Amino acid sequence: MTAKDPQRLRRIVVAFVLMLGFAGVLCRLFTLQVLQAAELTVRADRQHRKTVTVEGGRGGIYDRQGKVLAINMDVPSVFGVPTSLENPSGVARDLARVLHVRADEIERKLRQERSFVWIARKLDPEQGRSLESLSLEGIGTVMEGRRFYPKGPLLAHVLGFAGMDGQGLEGIERRYESYLHGEKQLVVLQRDALGRTVFPKGLNEQAPSAGHNVTLTIDEVIQYIAEKELDEAVATTRAKGGVAVVMEPRTGAILALAISPKFDPNAVRAVSPDRWRNRALTDAYEPGSTMKVFIAAAALEEKVMEPGTLIHGENGQMTVAGTVIHDHEKSGWITFSQVIQKSSNIGAAKTAMALGEERVYRYIRAFGFGEKSEIDLPGEAAGLVKEPKNWGRRSLASMAIGQEIGVTALQLVTAVSAVANGGWLMKPYVVSDVRDGKGQVAAQNNPQVRRRPISAETAKTLTGILEGVVTNGTGAKAAVPGYRVAGKTGTAQKIDPQTGAYSSTLFVGSFTGFVPAENPRLAIVVIIDEPHAEAWGGVIAAPVFRRIAEQALPYLGVSSQAPVKLALAMVGDPTP
Amino acid sequence: MTRRRGQAGTLTLPWPSSGGSTTTRASADGFVLAVAVVLALVGLVMVFSASAVVAGNRFHDSIYFLKRHLAWLAFGFLLLQAASRLDYTVWRKMALPILGLTVVLLILVLIPSLGVVVKGARRWLRLGPISVQPAEMVKLVVVLYLAAYLTRKEGRVTEFAAGFLPPLLIVGVLAGLVLLQPDLGTVVVIGLVTLGLLFLAGARLLHLFGLVPIVVPAVAVLIWKSPYRLQRLMTFLDPMKDPSGAGFQVNQSFLAFGSGGLFGVGLGEGEQKLFFLPEAHTDFVLALAGEELGLVGTSAIMVLFALLVLKGFQIASRAREPFGRHLALGITLLLGLQALINAGVVTGMLPTKGLTLPLVSYGGSSLMVNLLAIGILLSISRDRQGGGQSRGIGGR
């Protein structure tokens, strides 16, 4: 029959060709699904899955009263799906109106051959709402945690700030990053071709836990007072800047730390990074006469001087190592107390010379100068205290009057706190405790003694002398009615960057002291950098000290002595 | 035999009386029916798996496509049952009227107010609540027409002007109308089916090969004149060149096959259907089957098609009527070639065409036409003679 049926052969040929085709398809399927399976699976997974780090919310930062200083807010971020856009330029125009950015920039992003692009991240909730009301196709929003500082610039230099991805970059945010950041969890997200997250794979039942909450030693109210008074002083003296630090002398806890000019951590890019520096601890300066406090402490402790020891003032001029040291107020024989109270450079130089290089160096170092205080903030400088072997012939006299030495405002307030604290030098700190979400304490700072440079008796004697600075010396404007104030003024010439010599126009005026003198609750340092016109610390910095103290003391409930005195007077003077 | 040929020309006698044969009608081929049912069921499951996400996204109804697929499937199986019980020789009488009707429909679909444009092609004709694709019908109509023609001209296909050329002209007109939609995939299928049937009917090889210098330049011009066809061809030649652009479809298809591996990721677990794989429920349903059912699933589907083709050839060989033989061969070629081309496209062996996988893919017209074709094939299988006998099969 085969011979008679030529078409049968043709049917066999066609059937054979078709079977060859099916065999070819099967071979091809085998290649794709077995031989190349591993490679293709990897590529498929790459496009389906995206591993993202999901982080619990960042912990908050609170002041010592529990007031919020930094929190996390969920704010909208907007993204585009270029592949599903039909009219990128129109969408870009609409977006540009809401986001206040250039339309062509958005359009460029939307024209990329990608399935997902960020258009703008961490917007204001307001912008998110107006975007949603537009309901543009191919544009979506997701909520992301943004760091928010509700008090704006308040305490900005201590708080620091966190970056776009929530990592601490400066200040507490940076130093306590390991506690503040939320628990990190790797999550494999499944995506569809439109770049949308479909269903998370392997997401733990439990959401990643939030970061720890940090409570500061800072008191928001005192901080506000310090910032307000410092800013005002800087403004009225048209100074370049200023620093004010308020410390609790017995513990070393910082109650306020104000820097002027300030910045808003909610908009850090608006100012130059230079402004972010916490200059109370990053910048060292020549302190000038405030250094006499510690020379006096050394002299009293070493019994080289007593308050009543007479020192000759050389009528305002003394030559040391070929250079002349001047006094603002010419004097003859004055007591050691008066040397401090009138801020006699000659008297201080003579005191230092009586102590000798070794003891001056030892005491300066003992009070914490030339070393980091180990405060729990980043960027601290050690300052500069030369070793005696590197001293020149004038160095001893210079250091007595606060020259040839670099100190930070923090070192100064810590050292003066030691005088207020019976001689105990404390370690400064700004964080009191760190707690987890359930309120369990994870870390805690307790007052910590570093050393004791002087005895309680010396501290007491010195306090008496420093009270005299305010009652009848250069620091009269620091006097707080109703409270006994001990302190010291300082006026330092700055080194002119052009000439390398002391400038006659650039000054740093300062005041450092504590109150109440008999039972110190506050140690304060105020530094005004490059004021115009009047530069004396007693004139420009002492009033700031007073205004901070006279508001902070009643707030802390420290009773004023004025009514007590009045009552004693009434009791003690019943008869004429 | 001569008597039979004469009868074929008169179109008068119904099947049972022809040739005064004593044979009674056998039962329809159970194997073919089983294969069709299995493929349709696989299609149903894959269409639901593939389309649920897209449908939920587009129509907020995850069973949107499933409902429609089920409706077409039910209607298609009714057609299949009816056609398998109907004496297939009636199609011989109806071939020309149906051909005329189809030409009308092909013209109607080109009229802008009637034809519905989807993705740049005017392919759908809206008839009340349903829309149909005349191009899908054209495939079967061409088979019906050619079977009738070859039966009438049996023995004269070897002649050029009287036998070989006329069907080419008729099919050429149909192909031209389909090309205007445009739908090159359908044109390729009907072209190949036509050439295949002419070859199987005994057309001269000289005539067939003589077509090559005509067809090849024509296809080349068609491709060259159309940017999207050219792009598809370029993409086919180098799919990795632009994986996110034109090569996207085929690349995604590869990824689907690859991640399925030997046994697949499991039904409903496929990730490629999440908008990565374009047309996952229609043209690329095999790729999704590859991902979810693995090589086991895809090779089973391909083997089923291969068996269907072999069975089709067997039915053709056993058909008592030359018309039945030509019709069975045409239907077999139609289903087999479409399945091969679709699989070839999806696995990257052929450039992209808009062709569905018969019986499996979503698409009402295609499903209906293919089930009807199976029904006709079953009807032919009833009219069989012993496998060993070769009575009348093309014998001259």
Interface residues (C-beta under 8 A of the other chain):
Chain A: M1 K4 D5 P6 Q7 R8 R10 R11 V14 A15 L18 M19 G21 F22 G24 V25 L26 R28 L29 F30 L32 Q33 V34 Q36 A37 A38 E39 L40 T41 R43 A44 D45 Q47 H48 E113 R114 Q190 R191 D192 A193 L194 V198
Chain B: V53 G196 F199 L200 A201 G202 S244 G245 F254 L255 A256 F257 G258 S259 G260 G261 L262 E271 Q272 L274 F275 F276 G290 G294 L295 T298 S299 M302 V303 F305 A306 V309 L310 F313 A316 S317 L329 L333 G336 L337 L340 A343 G344 T347 G348 M349 S390 I393 G394 G395
